[in-house]
């Protein structure tokens, strides 16, 4: 049986998905297809963060199939944190679903589990954790589950994070620090069979390694800034 807003009491919250995209022309349509199958979501905000590979055109094509999809574009690449901030400013929904645009193995059930987990268990945030997809993604989520980009949380909480810390690759760190500092009620939700490719596949070995080093530097910076500004 499909899960719908009528499954819950009157006063069902508004829900928006925010999907930051950077050079994901080969994958974004696949993730959008899954989001469009989820009846719980009222709005799907895609933020194209300066892509150069035609990602925006793939989103435009998907918009013809579902009026809930809205596209925002950055003229240049500003980073994931700024992309999510732009998406957040474009919606007034109570609950925000954050997903990466390069996911493989994603099913509607996975999306619903994050949303329903917050609503039924009266939580502040749920976090999707990969298991049984690819070994590199499984290991990453086992070693650093707090870096998962798959989350559902209340808008008021997301608005209150340190957005300076969230710049670049610091978003998940800024959210995690806020969740600990403010004692959010959180839950990890296991996503069986889901994974995303590592940076080395996206960008090539050399550029991928450089990008990974940049990512970890920005994560460290985010941790310091988020703690100093909490």
Helices and strands as residue ranges (DSSP letters): G 5-7, E 15-21, H 28-36, E 43-49, H 55-63, E 69-74, H 80-89, E 95-99, E 103-104, H 108-120, E 125-131, H 135-143, G 145-147, E 151-154, H 155-159, H 171-181, E 186-192, E 195-196, H 199-203, H 205-228
